[in-house]
Amino acid sequence: MFRLPLSAVLLLVLFSCSRPQKADIIYTNAKIWTGDSAMPWAKSIAIKDSIILYLGDDAAAWKGSDTKLVDLNGHLVVPGLMDNHTHFLMGGEQLLSADLRQAKSPQDFIRILGTFCREQPEGTWIKGGFWDNEAWGGELPTRQWIDSVTGNHPLFIYRYDGHMVLANSIALRMAGIDRNTPDPAGGTIIRNPNTGEPTGGLKDAALALVEKIIPPPSPEMLRKFLDTATGYALSHGVTRVTDMGGFGGWTDLDTYCTAYARNELPIRIMVRLPITDWSRLDSFVKAQGRGDDRLSWDGLKGFTDGSLGSTTAWFFRPYLDAPGSTGFMVMDSSLLRNAVLRANAAGLKVNVHAIGDRAIDWIIGVYEQAQAAHPGDHRFSIEHTQHIRLEDIPRLSRAGIIPSMQPYHAIDDGRWAYKRLDSARLKGTYAFRSLLASGASMTFGSDWPVAPSDPIAGIYAAVTRRTLDNRNPEGWFPAEKITVEQALRAYTVHNAYATFQEDRLGMLKKGMLADMVVLSGDLFSIAPEKIREIQVTRTVVNGKEVFVK
């Protein structure tokens, strides 16, 4: 057999190594905000497979005979936008369900629900909804409103915060809930004050009384939810989501793993499992690893309290409109504390929901205890960090705790939060600027389907703080407004850091994964109130265009 001399082989190797790679695609004539403080701006980007080969003003050297050139006509490009908190499959389910966020009166609520129920197969469960009683003044809906229009469908529809539902009489009967059913720990069965009969409203832990009898969706339905959710997210420039659970966590993970195995998962997903399952996840990680940059599962989600809208968020002082209540803890405190400490000791990522100031104070204390027991870079997160006492803000950065926030909630809740809380407490509501000034690595997302998984809407909310009712044109508690760049960092650089991916995601930089978004307008130059008009025109994940408008 003929063999090349060793010297010739070496020359070929040296030649191939020195020859520059050619890009698969080059985007030119762009205004690229990189997120990289060492080189904040560029005009072109060259991509090979999933990796950024070049970022700068002229990528001509990276053009080969097969390279695709895309002229972006001066449009703004930003790194792939990440959503730090979704219930992703539930979001897909909601897109296929009755949209009760449109209801602005009890009559609207009844009409929309009745129309949807008549279109569904006989006897099927009706879920989703995400109604907002504040849209018609605050009165809670009851089963008596809807029993006549829901036919023989059992119904279980969410308030938009996900911490309260309305069940119709059929669903209550199937679940065995009547006037003699006691409130479960961490939950409330809403009752008629005169008769003691359940109204159909259930809060927090009481949801499980009905949830346990609802048939789980089939694998085919879950896949439909996934495809629907994915298309929606990518069209809004979301390249990675963190899924905080929707169908039990493990069911969600199985759905994603099946799609991933078929190479049918065009979005990056990080899954959070229930914190009470920390031991099961620990065993799973030891057997299966933690996943990869496309799909991973090394984190847990816990709850301290409920929500402001459902008056179940946990505060030091009572609600203004419910003076007999300070909210409550929805999980047993000893159980949650032990789970956090044990999960952290096992090296798992811990995310805990806390909305009220007492809940936030409590979980900071637990995280401080965990940090003392196992010093290190744990990057704990507080999901929502919604109503924090100003004196607690510095504790987050000192302990390396990440406030995981959803800015759209500020312009939504800001319409009615004054009914629940005094102005002294509201000063610590969505305290974006104060948290950043303290040194905290604040991250942004949506809590979809509670709010839209739409980072542009979130940036608008963080920059303007203009409530959805247009009653705060200068911003609701405007001292907490932040800049466009700060908001973008919360959706990109900080989100990557929070999940230990800052070496490969979150910014546009040579050698990093090629996730990016092209926008229809320049967020940095337009008037802040115009930000919400900007649209996503292209979304790129792993170097591939997965959405083009």
Secondary structure, 3 states (H helix, E strand, C coil): CCCCCHHHHHHHHHHHHHCCCCCCEEEECCEEECCCCCCCEECEEEEECCEEEEEECCCHHHCCCCCEEEECCCCEEEECEEEEEECHHHHHHHHCCCEHHHCCCHHHHHHHHHHHHHCCCCCCCEEEEEECHHHHCCCCCCHHHHCCCCCCCCEEEEECCCCEEEECHHHHHHHCCCCCCCCCCCEEEEECCCCCCEEEEEEEHHHHHHHCCCCCCCHHHHHHHHHHHHHHHHHCCEEEEEECCCCCCHHHHHHHHHHHHCCCCCCEEEEEEEHHHHHHHHHHHHHHCCECCCEEEEEEEEECCCCCCCCCCCCCCCCCCCCCCCCCCCCCHHHHHHHHHHHHHCCCEEEEEECCHHHHHHHHHHHHHHHHHCCCCCCCEEEECCECCHHHHHHHHHHCCEEEECCHHHHHHCCCHHHCCCHHHHCCECCHHHHHHCCCCCEECCCECCCCCCHHHHHHHHHHCCCCCCCCCCCCCHHHCCCHHHHHHHHCHHHHHHCCCCCCCCCCCCCCECCEEEECCCCCCCCHHHHHHCCEEEEEECCEEEEEC
